[in-house]
């Protein structure tokens, strides 16, 4: 009887061990990625993250890829989903989604990406260090230099700027553009929108009052760039965009800004550091400062249609 009891106990222990071991084998490392809207730049960030992690040897990851479709409430719902599904690391691409993840996830590391100013957005308190469970990559763009380039090419006196009043990054960039125009002696004419469907109407409202349009890395406006460019082209008004990734196929004269695929690769490196055990508190904000991170795209066909001559030195340094 004792021998049978011992045998039963041994079998049960062995079975329990198999169950526990099997459960461990089935555990997955899940990377949740939430972007505010789908457009070429943010899609490139998303792809860059995955490619960087694969190149670093993280080949058995699972990804939960989510798109908030421009809705802050949806971004909050995605954060709730990530919490319930137990993602290992959550990545917020653009300010609204990153804010939603930080607010909704307290015990899961959050990596912000393509965020203009994470300090002003209330994500961190200093660029020089991370926070507990928070680190990431900024895409703070050289606003004044971009406007100066458009001014040099066109000699503009009145600059139009359409931006989303609901995106913290867009508001910050609008203030930077306004100050740059004041410094450069350019009249600044602004128009705000709350969603991408309003962009065309906003453009029509100011297009006859301006000599040029500046488009920042505002996800709401960039997602409707084609309709904005259509209005501008019909009026003979050139556009300078801070997002080269999203200008293909639209009548944008010049685009000068970050290669967002490289922003994604940089974000992937931050995620890899976290997976490798590095504390987010020891991770300062990553800025894209290498000259190779910047792309200059010039549409010579648009220049010809608008009767604009592009300086030879700019054509020589253009990536495309």
PESULGI-V814875 format. One record per pair of residues at least 12 apart in sequence whose ideal C-beta (glycine too) atoms are under 10 Angstrom apart, sorted by the first residue. I is the first residue (numbers start at 1). J is the second residue. Records with the same first field share a line. If there is no record, write none. Layout:
I->J, J
//
This chain:
27->86, 88
28->60, 61, 62, 86, 87, 88
29->53, 58, 60, 61, 62, 87, 88, 89, 275
30->61, 62, 63, 64, 82, 85, 86, 87, 88, 89, 90
31->49, 50, 53, 58, 61, 62, 63, 64, 65, 82, 87, 88, 89, 90, 91, 111, 268, 271, 275
32->62, 63, 64, 65, 66, 78, 79, 81, 82, 83, 85, 86, 87, 88, 89, 90, 91, 92, 101, 105, 108, 110
33->45, 46, 49, 50, 63, 64, 65, 66, 67, 78, 82, 87, 89, 90, 91, 92, 93, 97, 101, 111, 113, 264, 267, 271
34->46, 64, 65, 66, 67, 68, 74, 75, 77, 78, 79, 81, 82, 87, 90, 91, 92, 93, 94, 96, 97, 98, 100, 101, 110
35->65, 66, 67, 68, 69, 75, 78, 91, 92, 93, 94, 96, 97, 98, 113, 114, 219
36->67, 68, 69, 70, 71, 72, 74, 75, 92, 93, 94, 95, 96, 97, 98, 99, 100, 114, 167, 169, 219, 220, 223
37->67, 68, 69, 70, 71, 93, 94, 96, 97, 195, 196, 219, 220, 222, 223, 224
38->67, 68, 69, 70, 219, 223
39->70, 196, 219, 220, 222, 223, 224, 225, 243, 245, 246, 260
40->222, 223, 225, 243, 244, 245, 246, 247, 248, 249, 260, 261
41->93, 94, 114, 139, 217, 219, 222, 223, 242, 243, 244, 245, 246, 247, 257, 258, 259, 260, 261, 263, 264
42->67, 93, 94, 97, 113, 114, 217, 219, 222, 223, 243, 245, 246, 260, 263, 264
43->67, 93, 245, 246, 260, 261, 264
44->93, 114, 245, 246, 258, 259, 260, 261, 262, 263, 264, 265
45->91, 93, 94, 113, 114, 137, 139, 245, 258, 260, 261, 262, 263, 264, 265, 266, 267, 268
46->63, 65, 67, 91, 93, 113, 114, 260, 261, 264, 267
47->260, 261, 264, 265, 268
48->113, 259, 260, 261, 262, 263, 264, 265, 266, 267, 268, 269
49->63, 65, 91, 93, 111, 113, 137, 261, 263, 264, 265, 266, 267, 268, 269, 270, 271, 272
50->63, 65, 264, 265, 268, 271
51->261, 264, 265, 268
52->261, 262, 264, 265, 266, 267, 268, 269, 270, 271, 272
53->89, 265, 267, 268, 269, 271, 272, 275
54->268
55->265, 268, 269, 272
56->268, 269, 271, 272, 273, 275, 276
57->272
58->268, 271, 272, 275, 276
61->88, 89, 271, 275
62->85, 87, 88
63->87, 91
64->78, 81, 82, 85, 87, 90
65->91
66->78, 79, 81, 82, 90, 93, 97
67->93, 97
68->92, 93, 94, 96, 97, 100, 219
69->196, 223
70->94, 96, 164, 166, 167, 194, 195, 196, 197, 219, 220, 223, 224
71->96, 195
72->96, 97, 99, 100, 166, 167
73->100
74->96, 97, 100
75->92, 94, 96, 97, 98, 99, 100, 101, 103, 104
76->96, 97, 99, 100, 101, 103, 104
77->100, 104
78->90, 92, 97, 100, 101, 104
79->92, 97, 99, 100, 101, 102, 103, 104, 105, 108, 110
80->100, 104, 105
81->104
82->100, 101, 104, 105, 108, 110
83->101, 104, 105, 106, 107, 108
86->107, 108
87->101, 105, 108, 109, 110
88->108, 109, 271, 274, 275
89->105, 108, 109, 110, 111, 133, 270, 271, 272, 274, 275, 280
90->102, 104, 105, 108, 109, 110, 111, 112, 133, 271
91->109, 110, 111, 112, 113, 136, 137, 264, 267, 268, 270, 271
92->105, 110, 111, 112, 113, 114, 115, 123, 134, 136
93->111, 112, 113, 114, 115, 136, 137, 219, 260, 263, 264, 267
94->112, 113, 114, 115, 116, 139, 167, 168, 169, 170, 217, 218, 219, 220
95->112, 114, 115, 116, 117, 118, 120, 121, 122, 123, 167, 168, 169, 170, 171, 172, 217, 219
96->115, 121, 164, 166, 167, 168, 169, 170, 219, 220
97->112, 113, 114, 115, 219
98->110, 111, 112, 113, 114, 115, 118, 121, 123, 134, 136, 168, 169
99->112, 115, 118, 121, 122, 123, 168
101->123, 134
102->118, 121, 122, 123, 124, 131, 133, 134, 136
103->122, 123
105->133, 134
106->132, 133
107->133
108->133
109->130, 132, 133, 134, 135, 270, 271, 274, 275, 279, 280
110->123, 131, 133, 134, 135, 136, 274, 280
111->130, 133, 134, 135, 136, 137, 267, 268, 270, 271, 273, 274, 280, 283, 286
112->124, 134, 135, 136, 137, 138, 267, 270, 285
113->136, 137, 138, 139, 260, 263, 264, 266, 267, 268, 270, 271, 286
114->136, 137, 138, 139, 169, 217, 219, 243, 258, 260, 263, 264, 267, 288
115->136, 137, 138, 139, 140, 168, 169, 217, 285
116->138, 139, 140, 141, 143, 167, 168, 169, 170, 171, 172, 173, 176, 216, 217, 218
117->138, 139, 140, 168, 169, 171, 172, 173, 176, 285
118->130, 131, 134, 135, 136, 137, 138, 140, 168, 169, 285
119->138, 285
120->168, 169, 171, 172, 175
121->167, 168, 169, 171, 172
122->168
123->135, 136, 168, 285
124->136, 280, 284, 285
126->284, 285
127->140, 284, 285, 286, 287
128->284, 285
129->280, 281, 282, 283, 284, 285
130->270, 274, 278, 279, 280, 281, 282, 283, 284, 285
131->280, 281, 283
132->279, 280, 281
133->274, 279, 280, 281
134->280, 281, 283
135->267, 270, 271, 273, 274, 278, 279, 280, 281, 282, 283, 284, 285, 286
136->266, 267, 270, 271, 280, 283, 285, 286
137->262, 263, 264, 265, 266, 267, 268, 269, 270, 285, 286, 287, 288
138->169, 263, 266, 285, 286, 287, 288
139->169, 217, 242, 243, 257, 258, 260, 263, 266, 287, 288, 293
140->169, 172, 173, 176, 217, 258, 285, 287, 288
141->169, 173, 176, 216, 217, 242, 243, 256, 257, 258, 288, 294
142->176, 180, 242, 256, 257, 258, 294
143->172, 173, 174, 175, 176, 177, 178, 179, 180, 181, 214, 216, 217, 242
144->176, 177, 179, 180, 181, 183, 184
145->180, 256
146->177, 180, 214, 215, 216, 240, 241, 242, 254, 255, 256, 257
147->159, 161, 176, 177, 180, 181, 183, 184, 186, 188, 212, 214, 240, 242
148->180, 183, 184, 186, 240
149->240, 254, 256, 296, 311, 314
150->186, 211, 212, 213, 214, 238, 239, 240, 241, 253, 254, 256
151->180, 181, 184, 185, 186, 211, 212, 240
152->311, 314
153->212, 238, 240, 253, 254, 298, 303, 308, 309, 310, 311, 314
154->211, 212, 237, 238, 240, 253, 254, 303, 306, 308
155->211, 212, 308
156->181, 184, 186, 187, 210, 211, 212, 213, 214, 237, 238, 240
157->185, 186, 187, 210, 211, 212
158->181, 186, 187, 188, 189, 206, 209, 210, 211, 212, 237
159->177, 178, 180, 181, 184, 186, 187, 188, 189, 190, 210, 211, 212, 213, 214, 240
160->187, 188, 189, 190, 191, 202, 203, 205, 206, 207, 208, 209, 210, 211, 212, 213, 214, 215, 228, 232, 237, 239
161->173, 174, 177, 178, 181, 188, 189, 190, 191, 192, 206, 210, 212, 213, 214, 215, 216, 218, 221
162->174, 189, 190, 191, 192, 193, 198, 199, 200, 201, 202, 203, 205, 206, 213, 214, 215, 216, 218, 220, 221, 224, 228
163->175, 177, 190, 191, 192, 193, 199, 202, 214, 215, 216, 218, 220, 221
164->192, 193, 194, 195, 196, 198, 199, 216, 218, 219, 220, 221, 222, 223
165->192, 193, 194, 220
166->192, 193, 194, 195, 220
167->193, 194, 216, 217, 218, 219, 220, 221
169->216, 217, 218, 219
170->192, 193, 216, 217, 218, 219, 220, 221, 222
171->192, 218
172->216
173->214, 215, 216, 217, 218, 242
174->188, 190, 192, 214, 216, 218
176->216
177->190, 214, 216, 242
178->190
180->214
181->214
186->210, 211, 212, 214
187->209, 210, 211
188->210, 214
189->205, 206, 207, 209, 210, 211, 213
190->202, 206, 214
191->203, 204, 205, 206, 207, 209, 210
193->218, 220, 221, 224
194->220
195->220, 223, 224
196->219, 220, 221, 222, 223, 224, 225, 227, 228
197->220, 224, 227
198->220, 221, 224
199->215, 218, 220, 221, 222, 223, 224, 225, 226, 227, 228, 231
200->224, 226, 227, 228, 230, 231
201->227, 231
202->221, 224, 228, 231
203->221, 224, 227, 228, 229, 230, 231, 232, 235, 237, 239
204->227, 228, 231, 234, 235
205->231
206->231, 237
207->228, 231, 232, 234, 235, 236, 237
208->235, 237
209->237
210->232, 235, 237, 238
211->236, 237, 238
212->232, 237, 238, 239, 240, 253
213->228, 229, 231, 232, 235, 237, 238, 239, 240, 241, 252, 253
214->239, 240, 241, 242
215->228, 229, 232, 239, 240, 241, 242, 243, 246, 247, 252, 255, 257
216->240, 241, 242, 243, 257
217->241, 242, 243, 245, 246, 257, 258, 260
218->242, 243
219->243, 246
221->241, 243, 246
222->241, 242, 243, 245, 246, 247
223->246
225->239, 241, 243, 246, 247, 249, 250, 251, 252, 255
226->246, 247, 249, 250, 251, 252
227->250
228->241, 250, 251, 252
229->241, 247, 249, 250, 251, 252, 253, 299, 302
230->250, 251
231->251
232->250, 251, 252, 253, 302, 306
233->250, 251, 252, 253, 302, 305, 306
234->251
236->305, 306, 307, 308
237->253, 306
238->251, 252, 253, 254, 299, 302, 303, 305, 306, 308
239->251, 252, 253, 254, 255, 299, 302
240->252, 253, 254, 255, 256, 257
241->253, 254, 255, 256, 257, 297
242->255, 256, 257, 258
243->255, 256, 257, 258, 260, 295, 297
244->256, 257, 258, 259, 260, 294, 295, 296, 297, 318, 319, 320
245->257, 258, 259, 260, 261, 263, 295, 297
246->260
247->295, 297, 299, 302, 320
248->297, 299, 320
250->299, 302
251->299, 301, 302, 305, 306
252->297, 298, 299, 302
253->297, 298, 299, 300, 301, 302, 303, 305, 306, 308, 310
254->296, 297, 298, 299, 302, 303, 308, 310, 314, 318
255->295, 296, 297, 298, 299, 318, 319, 320
256->294, 295, 296, 297, 298, 314, 318, 319
257->288, 293, 294, 295, 296, 297
258->288, 293, 294, 295
259->288, 292, 293, 294, 295, 319
260->288, 293, 295
261->295
262->288, 290, 292, 293, 294, 295
263->286, 288, 293
265->293
266->286, 287, 288, 290, 293
267->286
269->286
270->283, 285, 286
291->317
292->319
294->317, 319
295->318, 319, 320
296->314, 315, 317, 318, 319, 320
297->318, 319, 320
298->310, 311, 314, 315, 317, 318, 319, 320
299->318, 320
300->315, 318
303->315
//
